[in-house]
Amino acid sequence: MAKEVTVEEKLRALYDLQLIDSRIDKIRSIRGELPLEVEDLEDEIGGLETRVEKLNVDIDELDQEVKAKKNLIKDSEEKIKKYESQQKNVRNNREFDALSKEIEFQELEIQLAEKRIKEFKAKIDNKKEAIAAADEKLAERKSHLEFKKGELDSILKETQDEEDLLLKESTKQQKVIEERLLKAYTRLRNSARNGLAVVPVERGASGGSFFTIPPQRQLEIAARKKIITDEHSGRILVDPELAREEEEKMEKLFTSKK
């Protein structure tokens, strides 16, 4: 026949679980925003690299446009030479004027092409400046990322093993707590900003609260005969002596896990 678990044993198990989970929270808070910072930097670097690639594609396209306009100028110059040569052998003014108009047209084509080449080259220069600025920013961001990754790796190395062991300990501790209480604990922990579901009575009030607990209620908590919750926060309450004993016990566990 399975041994019946007393209320005191349940309270100790719940407070132990709280101490373990709070320790895990503390380890994770040490890392802080570093994983997100690393992720943001990687995204920013990816965006800058994509921008540089697009700018290079734009420059290639503009180079092709310049080349095409230079070829057009060459063709127009050849046509002008041909028309000028033909003018020497014309039979009347009408033919001479027609060739003159063709020459004028080709000269306009050259002027327009030269104007477009100038515009394309100005765009190329602007894009090269943008690439230089992006490359400079990329170098700075990559250096910053390397530093942040090193910082994160260092913290992970220091804390990951301890966190893994504590997570196993948390799972082990959850198995000795009845499902109804575990659900209540999880619900309270998820709704509390600091993750505290089980707190000791401190200076006549619920831990972290300013609401005084009546003396009669404090005696009931100290008797450890039933699970008592704080009427304001809903947190499970334990007496200071039990809390101190479990904190000392768990501190030895935490020290051995490092």
VEXVO-67265 format. One record per residue: residue number from 1; residue in three letters; x, y, z of N, C-alpha, C in turn. Coordinates in pm, whole numbers, m for minus. Atoms other than C-alpha are relative to their C-alpha. Example, Ala and Ser with C-alpha at 12.3 -4.5 7.8 and 13.67 -1.06 7.14 Angstrom:
// residues 2
<node 1, 'ala', <89, m119, 0>, <1230, m450, 780>, <90, 120, 0>>
<node 2, 'ser', <m82, m119, m6>, <1367, m106, 714>, <m77, 109, 73>>
// end
This chain:
// residues 258
<node 1, 'met', <86, m120, 0>, <0, 0, 0>, <89, 125, 0>>
<node 2, 'ala', <m81, m121, 13>, <139, 340, m99>, <m14, 86, 124>>
<node 3, 'lys', <m3, m87, m119>, <241, 570, 186>, <m73, 130, m31>>
<node 4, 'glu', <75, m122, 21>, <5, 865, 225>, <93, 120, 20>>
<node 5, 'val', <m84, m119, m8>, <175, 1198, 161>, <m70, 103, 88>>
<node 6, 'thr', <60, m98, m91>, <118, 1450, 441>, <m4, 138, m67>>
<node 7, 'val', <10, m138, 52>, <24, 1815, 380>, <137, 67, 9>>
<node 8, 'glu', <m133, m60, m17>, <365, 1918, 517>, <94, m45, m112>>
<node 9, 'glu', <m86, 52, 108>, <541, 1692, 265>, <m36, 65, m135>>
<node 10, 'lys', <46, m66, 123>, <329, 1844, m14>, <53, 143, m7>>
<node 11, 'leu', <m47, m139, m6>, <421, 2195, 100>, <150, 7, m26>>
<node 12, 'arg', <m145, 2, 20>, <791, 2106, 113>, <32, m27, m148>>
<node 13, 'ala', <m24, 34, 141>, <775, 1950, m235>, <m31, 120, m91>>
<node 14, 'leu', <39, m117, 81>, <594, 2256, m375>, <104, 113, 14>>
<node 15, 'tyr', <m97, m109, m19>, <842, 2499, m218>, <135, m36, m63>>
<node 16, 'asp', <m123, 45, 67>, <1136, 2290, m340>, <m9, 24, m150>>
<node 17, 'leu', <21, m19, 144>, <990, 2299, m692>, <10, 149, m34>>
<node 18, 'gln', <m7, m145, 22>, <949, 2677, m661>, <145, 49, 2>>
<node 19, 'leu', <m141, m42, m11>, <1312, 2718, m552>, <80, m44, m124>>
<node 20, 'ile', <m71, 50, 120>, <1435, 2502, m844>, <m38, 85, m122>>
<node 21, 'asp', <46, m76, 117>, <1218, 2685, m1101>, <47, 146, 5>>
<node 22, 'ser', <m50, m138, m14>, <1321, 3026, m962>, <148, 7, m35>>
<node 23, 'arg', <m143, 6, 33>, <1684, 2920, m994>, <17, m5, m153>>
<node 24, 'ile', <m4, 8, 147>, <1621, 2828, m1362>, <m31, 138, m60>>
<node 25, 'asp', <36, m136, 47>, <1452, 3170, m1411>, <120, 93, 12>>
<node 26, 'lys', <m116, m88, m26>, <1759, 3339, m1261>, <110, m24, m104>>
<node 27, 'ile', <m102, 35, 99>, <1997, 3152, m1493>, <m38, 58, m137>>
<node 28, 'arg', <45, m51, 131>, <1787, 3248, m1796>, <5, 152, m5>>
<node 29, 'ser', <m3, m147, m1>, <1769, 3611, m1687>, <143, 51, m13>>
<node 30, 'ile', <m142, m39, 13>, <2152, 3619, m1671>, <31, 19, m149>>
<node 31, 'arg', <m21, m12, 146>, <2148, 3560, m2047>, <m69, 126, m53>>
<node 32, 'gly', <71, m122, 38>, <1900, 3846, m2069>, <m47, m1, m143>>
<node 33, 'glu', <46, m21, 137>, <1835, 3976, m2416>, <104, m46, m103>>
<node 34, 'leu', <m109, 34, 92>, <2157, 3833, m2563>, <m44, m86, m119>>
<node 35, 'pro', <41, 79, 117>, <1997, 3559, m2778>, <m78, 82, m103>>
<node 36, 'leu', <79, m86, 91>, <1753, 3817, m2922>, <89, 101, m70>>
<node 37, 'glu', <m95, m96, 59>, <2036, 4067, m2976>, <78, m66, m114>>
<node 38, 'val', <m75, 75, 102>, <2233, 3802, m3167>, <m88, m23, m122>>
<node 39, 'glu', <94, 25, 111>, <1926, 3714, m3374>, <m26, 127, m81>>
<node 40, 'asp', <25, m129, 68>, <1855, 4082, m3452>, <120, 41, m86>>
<node 41, 'leu', <m122, m35, 75>, <2217, 4139, m3558>, <14, m87, m124>>
<node 42, 'glu', <m8, 91, 115>, <2209, 3831, m3783>, <m100, 41, m109>>
<node 43, 'asp', <103, m46, 95>, <1886, 3958, m3944>, <45, 128, m70>>
<node 44, 'glu', <m45, m127, 57>, <2034, 4305, m3992>, <113, m23, m101>>
<node 45, 'ile', <m111, 33, 90>, <2351, 4160, m4148>, <m53, m62, m129>>
<node 46, 'gly', <63, 62, 118>, <2139, 3944, m4380>, <m65, 104, m90>>
<node 47, 'gly', <65, m107, 76>, <1941, 4253, m4484>, <100, 87, m73>>
<node 48, 'leu', <m105, m82, 63>, <2258, 4455, m4552>, <66, m74, m116>>
<node 49, 'glu', <m62, 80, 107>, <2411, 4170, m4756>, <m91, m7, m122>>
<node 50, 'thr', <98, 2, 111>, <2091, 4145, m4964>, <0, 134, m73>>
<node 51, 'arg', <m3, m135, 59>, <2102, 4523, m5018>, <124, 18, m89>>
<node 52, 'val', <m124, m12, 78>, <2466, 4508, m5135>, <m10, m81, m129>>
<node 53, 'glu', <19, 85, 120>, <2382, 4220, m5374>, <m88, 71, m103>>
<node 54, 'lys', <93, m69, 92>, <2090, 4419, m5521>, <68, 122, m65>>
<node 55, 'leu', <m72, m117, 53>, <2306, 4732, m5559>, <100, m42, m108>>
<node 56, 'asn', <m95, 51, 100>, <2570, 4527, m5744>, <m70, m42, m128>>
<node 57, 'val', <80, 39, 118>, <2302, 4385, m5976>, <m41, 127, m75>>
<node 58, 'asp', <39, m127, 62>, <2178, 4742, m6038>, <117, 62, m77>>
<node 59, 'ile', <m119, m56, 65>, <2534, 4855, m6120>, <31, m76, m129>>
<node 60, 'asp', <m23, 82, 122>, <2577, 4564, m6367>, <m98, 39, m111>>
<node 61, 'glu', <103, m39, 99>, <2250, 4662, m6538>, <30, 138, m58>>
<node 62, 'leu', <m34, m135, 47>, <2357, 5028, m6557>, <124, m2, m89>>
<node 63, 'asp', <m120, 16, 85>, <2697, 4923, m6697>, <m39, m47, m141>>
<node 64, 'gln', <49, 50, 129>, <2511, 4733, m6970>, <m68, 112, m79>>
<node 65, 'glu', <66, m114, 64>, <2304, 5045, m7039>, <104, 96, m59>>
<node 66, 'val', <m109, m87, 47>, <2624, 5254, m7069>, <63, m58, m126>>
<node 67, 'lys', <m61, 70, 114>, <2773, 4995, m7304>, <m90, 13, m125>>
<node 68, 'ala', <96, m8, 111>, <2457, 4997, m7518>, <m1, 141, m60>>
<node 69, 'lys', <0, m139, 49>, <2461, 5380, m7541>, <131, 32, m74>>
<node 70, 'lys', <m129, m21, 68>, <2832, 5377, m7636>, <m1, m64, m139>>
<node 71, 'asn', <13, 67, 131>, <2755, 5128, m7913>, <m88, 82, m93>>
<node 72, 'leu', <91, m84, 79>, <2469, 5354, m8027>, <76, 122, m54>>
<node 73, 'ile', <m81, m116, 43>, <2712, 5652, m8037>, <92, m40, m115>>
<node 74, 'lys', <m92, 50, 105>, <2958, 5444, m8241>, <m75, m17, m132>>
<node 75, 'asp', <82, 21, 120>, <2681, 5346, m8486>, <m37, 134, m64>>
<node 76, 'ser', <39, m133, 51>, <2567, 5709, m8516>, <118, 71, m66>>
<node 77, 'glu', <m119, m61, 57>, <2922, 5829, m8579>, <34, m59, m137>>
<node 78, 'glu', <m25, 66, 129>, <2963, 5571, m8855>, <m101, 46, m106>>
<node 79, 'lys', <104, m47, 93>, <2631, 5679, m9009>, <29, 143, m47>>
<node 80, 'ile', <m32, m139, 35>, <2738, 6044, m8998>, <111, 3, m106>>
<node 81, 'lys', <m110, 8, 98>, <3063, 5956, m9180>, <m53, m42, m138>>
<node 82, 'lys', <56, 52, 125>, <2864, 5763, m9439>, <m83, 109, m71>>
<node 83, 'tyr', <85, m104, 58>, <2611, 6047, m9489>, <85, 117, m53>>
<node 84, 'glu', <m89, m109, 44>, <2889, 6308, m9512>, <71, m37, m132>>
<node 85, 'ser', <m65, 50, 123>, <3060, 6094, m9776>, <m99, 5, m117>>
<node 86, 'gln', <104, 1, 103>, <2732, 6061, m9968>, <m32, 142, m49>>
<node 87, 'gln', <29, m140, 38>, <2684, 6440, m9960>, <93, 53, m112>>
<node 88, 'lys', <m98, m45, 101>, <2993, 6478, m10177>, <m42, m42, m142>>
<node 89, 'asn', <39, 52, 132>, <2822, 6286, m10457>, <m148, 24, m32>>
<node 90, 'val', <144, m23, 25>, <2466, 6429, m10446>, <m19, 75, m133>>
<node 91, 'arg', <28, m61, 129>, <2297, 6544, m10765>, <m78, 130, 13>>
<node 92, 'asn', <77, m124, m17>, <2074, 6815, m10615>, <m9, 37, 149>>
<node 93, 'asn', <11, m51, m138>, <2000, 7023, m10307>, <m95, m82, 86>>
<node 94, 'arg', <99, 79, m76>, <1703, 6809, m10208>, <68, m120, 66>>
<node 95, 'glu', <m73, 116, m54>, <1928, 6501, m10163>, <98, 45, 109>>
<node 96, 'phe', <m97, m52, m98>, <2189, 6714, m9979>, <m70, 33, 131>>
<node 97, 'asp', <77, m38, m121>, <1923, 6850, m9740>, <m49, m125, 75>>
<node 98, 'ala', <49, 125, m63>, <1785, 6499, m9676>, <112, m65, 80>>
<node 99, 'leu', <m115, 58, m70>, <2133, 6375, m9585>, <39, 85, 122>>
<node 100, 'ser', <m30, m92, m112>, <2189, 6685, m9368>, <m92, m27, 118>>
<node 101, 'lys', <97, 32, m106>, <1871, 6601, m9175>, <35, m131, 70>>
<node 102, 'glu', <m42, 129, m58>, <1994, 6242, m9127>, <121, 20, 93>>
<node 103, 'ile', <m119, m29, m82>, <2328, 6376, m8999>, <m42, 70, 130>>
<node 104, 'glu', <49, m74, m118>, <2146, 6618, m8765>, <m68, m95, 99>>
<node 105, 'phe', <70, 98, m85>, <1929, 6335, m8637>, <100, m87, 78>>
<node 106, 'gln', <m100, 85, m64>, <2234, 6116, m8566>, <79, 77, 107>>
<node 107, 'glu', <m69, m84, m99>, <2406, 6407, m8388>, <m84, 17, 127>>
<node 108, 'leu', <92, m8, m115>, <2098, 6447, m8168>, <m2, m132, 79>>
<node 109, 'glu', <m5, 133, m63>, <2106, 6072, m8101>, <126, m11, 88>>
<node 110, 'ile', <m126, 3, m75>, <2471, 6107, m7990>, <m11, 85, 127>>
<node 111, 'gln', <15, m90, m116>, <2389, 6404, m7763>, <m87, m64, 109>>
<node 112, 'leu', <93, 65, m94>, <2098, 6218, m7606>, <68, m119, 69>>
<node 113, 'ala', <m69, 117, m55>, <2310, 5902, m7560>, <106, 44, 103>>
<node 114, 'glu', <m103, m51, m93>, <2591, 6105, m7397>, <m63, 51, 130>>
<node 115, 'lys', <73, m48, m118>, <2337, 6268, m7164>, <m41, m119, 88>>
<node 116, 'arg', <44, 121, m74>, <2200, 5924, m7069>, <119, m69, 66>>
<node 117, 'ile', <m121, 61, m57>, <2554, 5789, m7016>, <40, 74, 128>>
<node 118, 'lys', <m35, m82, m117>, <2623, 6079, m6777>, <m94, m32, 118>>
<node 119, 'glu', <99, 33, m103>, <2298, 5999, m6587>, <27, m139, 59>>
<node 120, 'phe', <m28, 136, m47>, <2380, 5628, m6571>, <124, m3, 90>>
<node 121, 'lys', <m125, m1, m78>, <2734, 5700, m6445>, <m22, 66, 137>>
<node 122, 'ala', <32, m65, m128>, <2594, 5934, m6176>, <m72, m99, 92>>
<node 123, 'lys', <71, 103, m78>, <2359, 5654, m6065>, <97, m107, 49>>
<node 124, 'ile', <m101, 101, m39>, <2650, 5407, m6064>, <82, 52, 117>>
<node 125, 'asp', <m80, m60, m108>, <2854, 5645, m5846>, <m78, 2, 131>>
<node 126, 'asn', <86, m2, m120>, <2560, 5685, m5604>, <m13, m139, 61>>
<node 127, 'lys', <16, 137, m49>, <2515, 5310, m5582>, <130, m52, 59>>
<node 128, 'lys', <m129, 40, m55>, <2888, 5258, m5526>, <23, 61, 139>>
<node 129, 'glu', <m8, m66, m131>, <2872, 5510, m5241>, <m87, m75, 102>>
<node 130, 'ala', <92, 73, m88>, <2573, 5322, m5097>, <61, m135, 40>>
<node 131, 'ile', <m67, 128, m30>, <2769, 4993, m5123>, <112, 21, 101>>
<node 132, 'ala', <m110, m30, m93>, <3069, 5151, m4947>, <m54, 22, 142>>
<node 133, 'ala', <62, m27, m130>, <2842, 5275, m4666>, <m53, m129, 62>>
<node 134, 'ala', <55, 127, m47>, <2668, 4935, m4640>, <113, m95, 43>>
<node 135, 'asp', <m114, 85, m34>, <3005, 4753, m4640>, <61, 41, 134>>
<node 136, 'glu', <m55, m52, m126>, <3127, 4978, m4360>, <m90, m42, 118>>
<node 137, 'lys', <97, 38, m104>, <2809, 4912, m4160>, <5, m151, 23>>
<node 138, 'leu', <m10, 147, m10>, <2839, 4538, m4237>, <119, m42, 86>>
<node 139, 'ala', <m122, 32, m74>, <3194, 4526, m4103>, <m21, 28, 149>>
<node 140, 'glu', <24, m39, m141>, <3084, 4707, m3785>, <m99, m97, 65>>
<node 141, 'arg', <101, 91, m55>, <2777, 4484, m3738>, <57, m142, 19>>
<node 142, 'lys', <m60, 134, m11>, <2977, 4163, m3803>, <94, m7, 120>>
<node 143, 'ser', <m90, m7, m115>, <3235, 4269, m3546>, <m81, m3, 130>>
<node 144, 'his', <88, m5, m117>, <2954, 4347, m3298>, <m63, m138, 24>>
<node 145, 'leu', <61, 133, m10>, <2790, 4010, m3374>, <99, m100, 58>>
<node 146, 'glu', <m105, 91, m49>, <3117, 3825, m3314>, <18, 17, 151>>
<node 147, 'phe', <m16, m30, m143>, <3151, 3998, m2976>, <m119, m55, 79>>
<node 148, 'lys', <121, 45, m69>, <2788, 3924, m2877>, <m10, m152, 4>>
<node 149, 'lys', <2, 147, 4>, <2817, 3560, m2988>, <98, m57, 102>>
<node 150, 'gly', <m101, 43, m98>, <3133, 3523, m2780>, <m53, 14, 141>>
<node 151, 'glu', <60, m27, m132>, <2952, 3678, m2483>, <m106, m106, 32>>
<node 152, 'leu', <108, 98, m19>, <2653, 3446, m2531>, <57, m140, 20>>
<node 153, 'asp', <m62, 133, m13>, <2870, 3134, m2580>, <60, m18, 138>>
<node 154, 'ser', <m64, 5, m132>, <3059, 3217, m2261>, <m104, m22, 109>>
<node 155, 'ile', <106, 15, m101>, <2736, 3256, m2061>, <m67, m136, m11>>
<node 156, 'leu', <62, 132, 21>, <2584, 2943, m2218>, <87, m111, 58>>
<node 157, 'lys', <m95, 100, m51>, <2898, 2745, m2132>, <m7, m7, 152>>
<node 158, 'glu', <4, m7, m146>, <2875, 2862, m1772>, <m132, m52, 57>>
<node 159, 'thr', <132, 25, m59>, <2502, 2807, m1727>, <m79, m118, m57>>
<node 160, 'gln', <84, 100, 66>, <2371, 2545, m1973>, <m4, m132, 76>>
<node 161, 'asp', <m5, 128, m72>, <2490, 2238, m1781>, <m84, 6, 128>>
<node 162, 'glu', <76, m15, m124>, <2346, 2372, m1456>, <m150, 5, m29>>
<node 163, 'glu', <142, m10, 34>, <2016, 2460, m1625>, <m57, m137, m37>>
<node 164, 'asp', <47, 134, 41>, <1987, 2112, m1783>, <m23, m90, 121>>
<node 165, 'leu', <12, 83, m121>, <2045, 1945, m1446>, <m120, 47, 84>>
<node 166, 'leu', <112, m54, m78>, <1795, 2176, m1275>, <m135, m32, m65>>
<node 167, 'leu', <123, 36, 70>, <1534, 2108, m1544>, <m38, m146, 29>>
<node 168, 'lys', <25, 142, m36>, <1572, 1735, m1475>, <m51, m9, 142>>
<node 169, 'glu', <40, m2, m142>, <1541, 1808, m1102>, <m143, 51, 14>>
<node 170, 'ser', <136, m56, m1>, <1227, 2017, m1168>, <m101, m106, m44>>
<node 171, 'thr', <88, 107, 50>, <1072, 1730, m1369>, <m17, m109, 106>>
<node 172, 'lys', <2, 104, m106>, <1164, 1483, m1093>, <m89, 45, 116>>
<node 173, 'gln', <77, m55, m113>, <1011, 1710, m828>, <m149, 4, m34>>
<node 174, 'gln', <141, m8, 42>, <689, 1752, m1031>, <m71, m135, 15>>
<node 175, 'lys', <59, 136, m6>, <637, 1374, m1024>, <m50, m37, 140>>
<node 176, 'val', <43, 34, m137>, <598, 1370, m645>, <m116, 89, 46>>
<node 177, 'ile', <111, m90, m35>, <331, 1642, m648>, <m125, m44, m75>>
<node 178, 'glu', <124, 46, 63>, <m28, 1543, m714>, <m43, 97, m110>>
<node 179, 'glu', <34, m75, 122>, <m171, 1660, m1046>, <m78, 127, 28>>
<node 180, 'arg', <84, m116, m31>, <m430, 1897, m895>, <86, 117, 50>>
<node 181, 'leu', <m87, m104, m56>, <m164, 2087, m698>, <99, 53, m104>>
<node 182, 'leu', <m97, m39, 103>, <81, 2086, m987>, <m64, 95, m102>>
<node 183, 'lys', <72, m88, 94>, <m180, 2240, m1218>, <m19, 140, 60>>
<node 184, 'ala', <19, m128, m69>, <m255, 2510, m958>, <132, 77, 5>>
<node 185, 'tyr', <m134, m61, m7>, <119, 2575, m917>, <39, 60, m136>>
<node 186, 'thr', <m36, m45, 136>, <174, 2602, m1295>, <m81, 121, m41>>
<node 187, 'arg', <87, m111, 34>, <m124, 2832, m1338>, <44, 128, 72>>
<node 188, 'leu', <m45, m116, m80>, <m6, 3062, m1056>, <133, 53, m51>>
<node 189, 'arg', <m135, m40, 47>, <350, 3062, m1184>, <m7, 73, m134>>
<node 190, 'asn', <14, m64, 132>, <243, 3151, m1538>, <m64, 138, 8>>
<node 191, 'ser', <70, m129, m11>, <22, 3438, m1420>, <80, 102, 81>>
<node 192, 'ala', <m80, m93, m81>, <279, 3586, m1180>, <116, 56, m81>>
<node 193, 'arg', <m104, m67, 78>, <521, 3840, m1330>, <139, m53, 37>>
<node 194, 'asn', <m131, 50, m46>, <810, 3706, m1119>, <6, m152, 9>>
<node 195, 'gly', <1, 147, 2>, <708, 3341, m1157>, <m13, m66, 136>>
<node 196, 'leu', <13, 56, m136>, <638, 3295, m784>, <m142, m49, 25>>
<node 197, 'ala', <130, 61, m29>, <355, 3053, m703>, <m8, m42, 146>>
<node 198, 'val', <m7, 42, m140>, <470, 2942, m356>, <94, 97, 72>>
<node 199, 'val', <m82, m99, m70>, <595, 3206, m111>, <m10, m17, 151>>
<node 200, 'pro', <7, 7, m146>, <685, 3218, 259>, <m67, 125, 58>>
<node 201, 'val', <52, m116, m74>, <520, 3446, 513>, <122, 78, 49>>
<node 202, 'glu', <m113, m85, m41>, <760, 3737, 570>, <m54, 123, 71>>
<node 203, 'arg', <42, m114, m82>, <709, 3993, 848>, <m153, 15, 2>>
<node 204, 'gly', <146, 0, m16>, <345, 3894, 882>, <m79, 21, m128>>
<node 205, 'ala', <70, m17, 127>, <267, 3927, 511>, <46, m106, m99>>
<node 206, 'ser', <m38, 93, 107>, <270, 3709, 199>, <126, 54, m68>>
<node 207, 'gly', <m127, m40, 62>, <621, 3715, 45>, <m19, 88, m122>>
<node 208, 'gly', <11, m92, 113>, <654, 4013, m189>, <m128, 81, 0>>
<node 209, 'ser', <128, m72, m7>, <322, 4157, m72>, <m2, 89, 124>>
<node 210, 'phe', <13, m90, m116>, <219, 4436, 166>, <m126, m30, 81>>
<node 211, 'phe', <125, 32, m69>, <m110, 4275, 270>, <29, m90, 120>>
<node 212, 'thr', <m26, 74, m125>, <m91, 4159, 632>, <m91, m123, 10>>
<node 213, 'ile', <77, 124, m21>, <m199, 3803, 714>, <m39, m3, 149>>
<node 214, 'pro', <43, 1, m142>, <m407, 3780, 1035>, <77, m105, 81>>
<node 215, 'pro', <m76, 94, m85>, <m227, 3609, 1330>, <m57, m142, 1>>
<node 216, 'gln', <63, 132, m2>, <m480, 3323, 1339>, <34, m78, m127>>
<node 217, 'arg', <m32, 61, 131>, <m413, 3256, 967>, <147, m43, m1>>
<node 218, 'gln', <m143, 33, m6>, <m38, 3261, 1032>, <23, m127, 81>>
<node 219, 'leu', <m11, 123, m83>, <m82, 2995, 1302>, <m42, m122, m80>>
<node 220, 'glu', <48, 111, 84>, <m276, 2776, 1058>, <107, m38, m104>>
<node 221, 'ile', <m105, 26, 99>, <4, 2814, 800>, <115, m74, 67>>
<node 222, 'ala', <m111, 62, m74>, <267, 2724, 1062>, <m34, m143, 43>>
<node 223, 'ala', <41, 136, m41>, <62, 2413, 1163>, <20, m101, m112>>
<node 224, 'arg', <m26, 85, 119>, <110, 2273, 808>, <m100, m115, m13>>
<node 225, 'lys', <104, 104, 3>, <m219, 2084, 824>, <m86, 9, m127>>
<node 226, 'lys', <74, m13, 125>, <m372, 2224, 505>, <69, 102, m90>>
<node 227, 'ile', <m57, m93, 98>, <m277, 2408, 186>, <m76, 131, 12>>
<node 228, 'ile', <64, m131, m18>, <m344, 2778, 247>, <55, 96, m106>>
<node 229, 'thr', <m43, m96, 103>, <m338, 3044, m25>, <m24, 143, 46>>
<node 230, 'asp', <16, m143, m29>, <m303, 3421, m6>, <m127, 49, m68>>
<node 231, 'glu', <130, m40, 56>, <m648, 3575, m54>, <13, 111, m105>>
<node 232, 'his', <m18, m108, 97>, <m503, 3865, m258>, <63, m48, m132>>
<node 233, 'ser', <m73, 43, 121>, <m261, 3692, m498>, <m31, m144, m42>>
<node 234, 'gly', <29, 140, 31>, <m379, 3330, m477>, <121, m91, 18>>
<node 235, 'arg', <m121, 81, m17>, <m21, 3215, m404>, <m11, m94, 120>>
<node 236, 'ile', <m4, 99, m108>, <39, 2909, m188>, <99, 51, 105>>
<node 237, 'leu', <m82, m56, m107>, <180, 3011, 152>, <66, m110, 84>>
<node 238, 'val', <m72, 90, m92>, <444, 2834, 364>, <56, 85, 114>>
<node 239, 'asp', <m51, m76, m115>, <571, 2930, 708>, <150, 25, m13>>
<node 240, 'pro', <m141, m38, 15>, <916, 3095, 745>, <98, m111, 37>>
<node 241, 'glu', <m91, 106, m44>, <1070, 2797, 928>, <16, m108, m107>>
<node 242, 'leu', <m3, 100, 108>, <975, 2547, 657>, <79, 56, m119>>
<node 243, 'ala', <m69, m63, 113>, <1098, 2793, 392>, <151, m1, 23>>
<node 244, 'arg', <m144, m5, m30>, <1436, 2833, 568>, <64, m138, m14>>
<node 245, 'glu', <m52, 137, 6>, <1484, 2457, 601>, <17, m47, m145>>
<node 246, 'glu', <m5, 44, 141>, <1404, 2392, 234>, <103, 81, m80>>
<node 247, 'glu', <m99, m84, 70>, <1618, 2685, 118>, <142, m51, 27>>
<node 248, 'glu', <m133, 53, m35>, <1920, 2543, 307>, <25, m132, m73>>
<node 249, 'lys', <m12, 131, 67>, <1853, 2196, 163>, <26, 19, m150>>
<node 250, 'met', <m13, m20, 144>, <1815, 2325, m193>, <129, 74, m36>>
<node 251, 'glu', <m126, m71, 26>, <2119, 2553, m165>, <114, m101, m14>>
<node 252, 'lys', <m102, 108, 10>, <2330, 2239, m107>, <m13, m69, m136>>
<node 253, 'leu', <23, 63, 130>, <2170, 2086, m418>, <52, 87, m111>>
<node 254, 'phe', <m45, m94, 105>, <2237, 2398, m626>, <153, 5, m6>>
<node 255, 'thr', <m147, m5, m5>, <2599, 2409, m511>, <60, m123, m63>>
<node 256, 'ser', <m53, 127, 56>, <2649, 2044, m606>, <m22, m9, m151>>
<node 257, 'lys', <32, 5, 143>, <2497, 2106, m953>, <93, 89, m83>>
<node 258, 'lys', <m87, m94, 76>, <2747, 2379, m1045>, <122, m71, m56>>
// end
